[in-house]
């Protein structure tokens, strides 16, 4: 089966494939050539995933700045809010 281009994978798909690559490399049953090919794909997946994370962080910062909120606030679970406000 042909592998998808790295750029077309979702962040979650990239992480899943990275986990599979690490498991395959740790088993040590691949030829040197196959190991090098997997290692190279793993590096590329890692770089693209890091870029996606960086872009997501930048988008969050932009949204927070637009709303006048330059710092992240602690997440409060809605169920906890209802329990504490009813007492």
Wavefront OBJ file of the C-alpha trace (Angstrom):
o trace
v 0.000 0.000 0.000
v 1.361 3.408 -0.944
v 1.924 5.777 1.923
v 0.256 9.177 1.924
v 2.370 12.237 1.402
v 3.392 13.585 4.775
v 1.892 16.991 4.017
v -1.532 15.365 3.481
v -1.604 13.573 6.848
v -3.483 14.995 9.799
v -1.500 15.678 12.958
v -3.012 12.584 14.584
v -2.194 10.392 11.576
v 1.396 11.647 11.681
v 1.733 10.771 15.370
v 0.269 7.331 14.803
v 2.665 6.637 11.950
v 5.592 7.914 14.025
v 4.675 5.483 16.800
v 4.602 2.625 14.281
v 7.976 3.661 12.855
v 9.543 3.757 16.323
v 8.164 0.297 17.141
v 9.497 -1.125 13.870
v 12.929 0.406 14.404
v 13.089 -0.778 18.031
v 12.385 -4.366 17.001
v 15.617 -4.361 15.012
v 14.382 -6.843 12.421
v 14.618 -4.527 9.390
v 17.484 -4.325 6.965
v 19.794 -1.330 7.228
v 18.303 0.158 4.058
v 14.712 -0.242 5.308
v 15.687 1.168 8.686
v 17.263 4.221 7.072
v 14.179 4.766 4.889
v 11.868 4.549 7.917
v 14.159 6.784 9.969
v 14.122 9.437 7.236
v 10.320 9.312 6.996
v 10.115 9.568 10.787
v 12.286 12.680 10.783
v 10.128 14.252 8.080
v 6.942 13.363 9.985
v 8.391 14.894 13.127
v 9.352 18.130 11.368
v 5.956 18.534 9.695
v 4.166 17.750 12.985
v 6.238 20.332 14.856
v 5.373 22.910 12.203
v 1.661 22.093 12.533
v 1.891 22.522 16.315
v 3.707 25.834 15.921
v 1.017 27.074 13.514
v -1.742 26.008 15.922
v -0.041 27.876 18.782
v 0.252 30.993 16.619
v -3.446 30.814 15.713
v -4.361 30.508 19.394
v -2.213 33.537 20.233
v -3.874 35.549 17.447
v -7.345 34.589 18.680
v -6.458 35.451 22.271
v -4.994 38.794 21.235
v -8.086 39.634 19.176
v -10.228 38.988 22.240
v -8.007 41.085 24.486
v -6.856 38.026 26.370
v -3.091 37.741 25.950
v -2.668 34.857 28.420
v -4.254 31.454 28.571
v -6.642 30.854 31.440
v -7.137 27.623 33.335
v -9.854 25.444 31.848
v -12.829 25.018 34.131
v -14.933 21.929 33.579
v -18.588 22.829 33.017
v -19.742 20.052 35.359
v -17.541 21.412 38.122
v -18.968 24.901 37.546
v -22.510 23.642 37.941
v -21.642 21.728 41.119
v -19.926 24.661 42.802
v -22.438 27.315 41.731
v -25.387 25.283 43.056
v -24.007 25.078 46.591
l 1 2 3 4 5 6 7 8 9 10 11 12 13 14 15 16 17 18 19 20 21 22 23 24 25 26 27 28 29 30 31 32 33 34 35 36 37 38 39 40 41 42 43 44 45 46 47 48 49 50 51 52 53 54 55 56 57 58 59 60 61 62 63 64 65 66 67 68 69 70 71 72 73 74 75 76 77 78 79 80 81 82 83 84 85 86 87
